[in-house]
Protein backbone atom coordinates (compact mmCIF):
# COMPACT_ATOMS: atom_id res chain seq x y z
CA UNK A 1 0.00 0.00 0.00
CA UNK A 2 2.79 2.42 0.92
CA UNK A 3 4.61 1.55 -2.32
CA UNK A 4 1.49 2.33 -4.35
CA UNK A 5 1.00 5.65 -2.56
CA UNK A 6 4.62 6.56 -3.18
CA UNK A 7 4.25 5.88 -6.89
CA UNK A 8 1.10 7.97 -7.13
CA UNK A 9 2.76 10.82 -5.23
CA UNK A 10 5.77 10.71 -7.52
CA UNK A 11 3.52 10.76 -10.56
CA UNK A 12 1.57 13.77 -9.31
CA UNK A 13 4.72 15.67 -8.40
CA UNK A 14 6.23 15.06 -11.80
CA UNK A 15 3.18 16.35 -13.60
CA UNK A 16 3.70 19.82 -12.12
CA UNK A 17 6.46 20.92 -14.57
CA UNK A 18 4.05 20.53 -17.50
CA UNK A 19 2.42 23.79 -16.38
CA UNK A 20 5.69 25.66 -17.01
CA UNK A 21 6.96 25.74 -20.58
CA UNK A 22 10.47 26.45 -19.31
CA UNK A 23 10.56 22.81 -18.20
CA UNK A 24 9.06 21.39 -21.41
CA UNK A 25 11.30 19.61 -23.88
CA UNK A 26 10.60 16.72 -26.29
CA UNK A 27 11.29 13.26 -27.64
CA UNK A 28 10.88 10.96 -30.61
CA UNK A 29 7.22 9.97 -30.72
CA UNK A 30 7.31 7.77 -33.84
CA UNK A 31 8.84 5.26 -33.70
CA UNK A 32 8.28 5.88 -30.01
CA UNK A 33 11.30 6.28 -27.75
CA UNK A 34 11.44 3.69 -24.98
CA UNK A 35 10.10 5.85 -22.20
CA UNK A 36 7.57 7.69 -24.37
CA UNK A 37 6.21 4.33 -25.52
CA UNK A 38 5.93 3.14 -21.92
CA UNK A 39 4.11 6.33 -20.94
CA UNK A 40 1.85 6.07 -23.99
CA UNK A 41 0.87 2.45 -23.27
CA UNK A 42 0.71 2.52 -19.47
CA UNK A 43 0.59 6.10 -18.21
CA UNK A 44 -3.08 5.84 -17.30
CA UNK A 45 -2.67 2.33 -15.86
CA UNK A 46 0.90 2.18 -14.60
CA UNK A 47 0.11 0.14 -11.48
CA UNK A 48 -1.53 -2.69 -13.45
CA UNK A 49 0.33 -5.93 -12.56
CA UNK A 50 -0.50 -7.27 -16.03
CA UNK A 51 2.30 -5.04 -17.35
CA UNK A 52 4.84 -7.44 -15.82
CA UNK A 53 3.93 -10.15 -18.31
CA UNK A 54 2.50 -8.11 -21.20
CA UNK A 55 5.28 -5.51 -21.35
CA UNK A 56 8.13 -6.61 -19.05
CA UNK A 57 10.66 -4.00 -20.16
CA UNK A 58 8.22 -1.21 -19.39
CA UNK A 59 7.39 -2.93 -16.11
CA UNK A 60 11.00 -2.86 -14.96
CA UNK A 61 11.27 0.77 -16.04
CA UNK A 62 8.20 1.81 -14.06
CA UNK A 63 9.46 -0.10 -11.02
CA UNK A 64 12.90 1.48 -11.26
CA UNK A 65 11.76 5.10 -11.60
CA UNK A 66 8.26 6.23 -12.68
CA UNK A 67 9.71 9.70 -13.32
CA UNK A 68 11.47 8.35 -16.40
CA UNK A 69 8.04 7.96 -18.01
CA UNK A 70 6.27 11.00 -16.58
CA UNK A 71 9.26 13.05 -17.74
CA UNK A 72 9.52 11.31 -21.11
CA UNK A 73 10.51 14.66 -22.65
CA UNK A 74 13.49 15.38 -20.37
CA UNK A 75 16.19 12.90 -21.42
CA UNK A 76 19.01 15.30 -22.28
CA UNK A 77 22.50 16.43 -21.31
CA UNK A 78 23.85 19.96 -21.27
CA UNK A 79 27.26 21.23 -22.43
CA UNK A 80 28.40 18.18 -24.39
CA UNK A 81 30.23 20.36 -26.93
CA UNK A 82 29.42 17.98 -29.77
CA UNK A 83 31.60 15.19 -28.34
CA UNK A 84 28.82 12.65 -27.95
CA UNK A 85 30.90 9.51 -27.69
CA UNK A 86 33.03 10.99 -24.93
CA UNK A 87 29.94 12.05 -22.97
CA UNK A 88 27.98 8.80 -23.37
CA UNK A 89 29.77 5.53 -22.52
CA UNK A 90 28.96 2.24 -24.24
CA UNK A 91 26.07 0.50 -22.54
CA UNK A 92 24.57 3.83 -21.45
CA UNK A 93 23.36 5.24 -24.76
CA UNK A 94 19.64 4.95 -24.03
CA UNK A 95 19.92 6.76 -20.68
CA UNK A 96 22.03 9.58 -22.11
CA UNK A 97 24.99 8.46 -20.04
CA UNK A 98 22.86 8.03 -16.90
CA UNK A 99 21.79 11.64 -17.14
CA UNK A 100 19.49 13.46 -14.72
CA UNK A 101 20.84 11.70 -11.67
CA UNK A 102 20.17 8.25 -13.11
CA UNK A 103 16.45 8.82 -13.69
CA UNK A 104 16.59 7.05 -17.06
CA UNK A 105 18.96 4.19 -16.22
CA UNK A 106 16.25 1.55 -16.79
CA UNK A 107 16.18 2.46 -20.49
CA UNK A 108 19.61 0.84 -20.88
CA UNK A 109 18.28 -2.50 -19.63
CA UNK A 110 18.79 -5.24 -22.18
CA UNK A 111 15.69 -7.21 -23.12
CA UNK A 112 12.68 -7.59 -25.43
CA UNK A 113 11.46 -4.00 -25.64
CA UNK A 114 8.21 -3.48 -27.57
CA UNK A 115 8.89 -2.56 -31.18
CA UNK A 116 7.28 -0.42 -33.88
CA UNK A 117 7.06 -1.99 -37.33
CA UNK A 118 8.95 -0.07 -40.01
CA UNK A 119 9.98 -0.55 -43.63
CA UNK A 120 13.45 0.07 -45.07
CA UNK A 121 12.45 3.69 -45.65
CA UNK A 122 10.67 5.35 -42.75
CA UNK A 123 10.31 8.72 -41.01
CA UNK A 124 11.45 9.67 -37.53
CA UNK A 125 8.95 12.08 -35.99
CA UNK A 126 9.99 14.19 -33.04
CA UNK A 127 7.78 16.35 -30.85
CA UNK A 128 9.47 19.48 -29.48
CA UNK A 129 7.03 20.79 -26.89
CA UNK A 130 9.10 23.90 -26.16
CA UNK A 131 10.01 24.69 -29.79
CA UNK A 132 13.74 24.59 -29.13
CA UNK A 133 14.67 24.07 -32.77
CA UNK A 134 17.63 21.96 -33.82
CA UNK A 135 21.19 22.59 -34.93
CA UNK A 136 21.01 19.07 -36.37
CA UNK A 137 19.61 15.59 -35.98
CA UNK A 138 21.63 12.41 -36.37
CA UNK A 139 19.80 9.12 -36.76
CA UNK A 140 21.56 5.79 -36.35
CA UNK A 141 20.26 2.25 -36.72
CA UNK A 142 21.88 -0.85 -35.24
CA UNK A 143 23.79 -3.06 -37.64
CA UNK A 144 22.35 -6.34 -38.83
CA UNK A 145 23.39 -9.08 -36.42
CA UNK A 146 23.16 -6.94 -33.29
CA UNK A 147 20.50 -8.24 -30.88
CA UNK A 148 19.02 -5.57 -28.56
CA UNK A 149 17.32 -8.30 -26.52
CA UNK A 150 20.64 -9.83 -25.42
CA UNK A 151 23.38 -7.21 -25.94
CA UNK A 152 24.00 -3.77 -24.41
CA UNK A 153 24.08 -0.99 -27.00
CA UNK A 154 27.45 0.51 -27.91
CA UNK A 155 28.59 3.09 -30.43
CA UNK A 156 30.22 0.44 -32.65
CA UNK A 157 26.83 -1.27 -33.00
CA UNK A 158 25.37 1.76 -34.80
CA UNK A 159 25.36 2.92 -38.41
CA UNK A 160 24.62 6.56 -39.24
CA UNK A 161 21.68 6.61 -41.67
CA UNK A 162 20.58 10.26 -41.61
CA UNK A 163 22.11 13.61 -40.70
CA UNK A 164 20.33 16.92 -41.09
CA UNK A 165 21.07 20.60 -41.02
CA UNK A 166 19.29 23.19 -38.90
CA UNK A 167 15.58 23.17 -38.17
CA UNK A 168 13.77 26.37 -37.23
CA UNK A 169 11.90 26.30 -33.90
CA UNK A 170 8.72 24.27 -34.23
CA UNK A 171 6.90 21.59 -32.31
CA UNK A 172 7.04 18.85 -34.92
CA UNK A 173 10.00 17.64 -36.95
CA UNK A 174 10.30 14.85 -39.50
CA UNK A 175 13.56 13.17 -40.51
CA UNK A 176 13.39 10.77 -43.50
CA UNK A 177 15.50 7.65 -43.05
CA UNK A 178 16.63 5.21 -45.73
CA UNK A 179 18.08 1.78 -44.87
CA UNK A 180 18.49 -1.61 -46.48
CA UNK A 181 19.35 -5.18 -45.59
CA UNK A 182 17.85 -5.19 -42.11
CA UNK A 183 15.30 -7.49 -40.55
CA UNK A 184 13.97 -8.12 -37.08
CA UNK A 185 14.47 -6.08 -33.89
CA UNK A 186 16.75 -3.04 -34.15
CA UNK A 187 17.33 0.17 -32.21
CA UNK A 188 16.94 3.56 -33.87
CA UNK A 189 19.17 6.01 -32.01
CA UNK A 190 18.39 9.69 -32.49
CA UNK A 191 20.65 12.53 -31.39
CA UNK A 192 18.89 15.89 -31.26
CA UNK A 193 21.19 18.88 -30.81
CA UNK A 194 18.82 21.61 -29.69
CA UNK A 195 19.39 25.19 -30.84
CA UNK A 196 18.39 27.23 -27.79
CA UNK A 197 21.54 26.16 -25.86
CA UNK A 198 24.11 23.34 -25.86
CA UNK A 199 21.49 20.75 -24.93
CA UNK A 200 21.46 17.29 -26.51
CA UNK A 201 18.78 14.60 -26.43
CA UNK A 202 19.73 10.91 -26.79
CA UNK A 203 16.75 8.78 -27.74
CA UNK A 204 16.37 5.01 -28.25
CA UNK A 205 13.44 3.69 -30.25
CA UNK A 206 12.90 -0.03 -30.80
CA UNK A 207 11.74 -1.08 -34.26
CA UNK A 208 11.04 -4.24 -36.19
CA UNK A 209 12.06 -4.31 -39.85
CA UNK A 210 9.60 -6.58 -41.60
N, C-alpha and C positions, 0 to 999 in steps of 0.2 A: 504494500500500500504506500509506504513512504517513498519507494523507488518510483512508483507511478506519479505521485505528487511532485516529486523532484523533476521528472521529465516534463510534466505539464508546466511547471513554473519556469523551467528553462525555455520552453517553447514560447511562452507568453513574453518573457523578458526579451527574447531575441526578435520578436515581431516589432518591438518599439522602434528600432532604427528605420523601418520602412516609412515612418512618418516624416523623415528628414532626408531630403534628397542628397545632402552632403555625404550620407552614408550609403547611398545606392550605387551599385556598380553593375555587373553583368556576367553573362556566361554563354556558352554554346547551348542552344536549346534544341537544335536538330542537326545531327544526331545528338541526343541529349547527353550532356556531361554526366558523370557518375552521380554526383550529389544532386544535380537538378532532376535527373531521372528518378532518384529515390524520393525526392520531395514531391514530384509530380504524381508518382504512383501511390505514395503512402502518407503524404502530408496531412491528409484529413483522417487518417486511420493508423497513425504510426505506432500505436500500442497493440495492434492486432497480432496475436501470437502466430497467426497463419503466415505472417511474413517470413518466419524462420524457415519454413519449408518451401514456400512459394517463391521467395526472393532472398535467399540466404545472404548474399553480399550486401544488400541493403539492410538486412536485419543486423548484421555485425556493425555496419556503419551507424545505424540509429543507436545501438547499444553503446558504442564507443563514445559518440558525442553527437547528440541531436542537433547541436548548433551548426554542424557541417551541412545539414540539409536546410534548416531554417535560413541560414546565411549562404545559400547556394550561389549568391552573386558576389561573394567576398573573398574568393580564392586568388590572392595576388601577393606579389612582393614589391616593395619599393626599392629604388636606387640600385638596380642590378647593373646599370651601365651597359646593357647589351650583351653582357658575358653570361649567357644563360647556362651553359654547361658548367661553369665554375660555381654558379649560385645554386644549382639543383643537382645533387648527387644522384648517381644511378640508384634505382630502387625507390626514389622519392619523387619521381616526376609528377605523379598524379596528385600529390599533396603540396606541390610547389616548394619542395624542399622543407617539408614540415613547417610551413608558414603559419602565421597567426597563432603562435604558441602551441602548435600541434593539433589545432582544431580539426584539420582535414587528414590526419594520418591514416584513418581507416580507408581512404580512397586508394592507398598504395597496396592494400591487401590483395594478394593473389587469389584468384578463384573465378568461378563462372558468373561473371557480371552479366546482367541482362543486356541484350544487344538490339540494335536497330538495323533492319535490313537495308542494304544499299546496293547499288549497281557499281560497275567500274567507274562511271562518271556520276558524281553526286554533288550536292551543294551543302556547305557548312553554313548554318544560320546562327548568328549570334545576336543576343538581345543586350543592348547597352542602356540600362535603365536611366543612367545619369548623363547620357550623351557625351561621353568622354572623347569620342573620336579615336582614331588609330593612326600611329605612325606607320605601322605595318601589321599584317598577320602572316604567320608562318604555319602551315598545316603539314603535319607528318603523318604517315601511316606505317604501322609495323610491317616488317618484311615477312614474306611468305616463309613459313616454317617456325616463326615465333608463336608460342602458345601462351596467351595472357592468363589462361586458367591454371598454369603450372609454373610460370616463370615471372620473376620481377622485371619491370620495364626499365631498360637502360637506353642511353642515347644511341648506342651502336645497333639497337634493334629497330631504329626508325629510319625511314626514307622521306626526305623532303619532297612533297608533291605539289605544293602551291606556296608562292610568296607574293605578297601584294605590296603596293605602294600605300600612300596615305588615304585615309577615309575621313571626310568631313564629319563633324559631330552629328550623330543621328541616334536613333534607338534601335535600328535594325540594319544588320550588315549581312551580305551574302558573299561567300567565297566559293567559286566553282573549283572543283577538284577532279582531276583526271588520273585514273590508275589503270593498271592491267595486271593480269596474272595472279590475282589474289582470290582466295576462297576461304570460307569459314570465318572464325572469330578473329578480329583484329582490333587494335586500338588506334583511334584517330587522336592525334595530339596537336592541340591548337595553342600557339603562343600569340597572345594579343598584347602588343605594345601600345598602351594608351597614350593619347596625345597631351592630356591636361597636365601631366607630370611624369617623371620616370617611374611608372607603375606598370607592372607586367602580370598578366593572367596566364596561368598554366592549366590547361583543361583537357582531361581525358574523357573521350567518348568511346563506348564499345559498340562495334558494328559487326554485322555478319554479311560478308560478300557472298551473294547467291546467284 
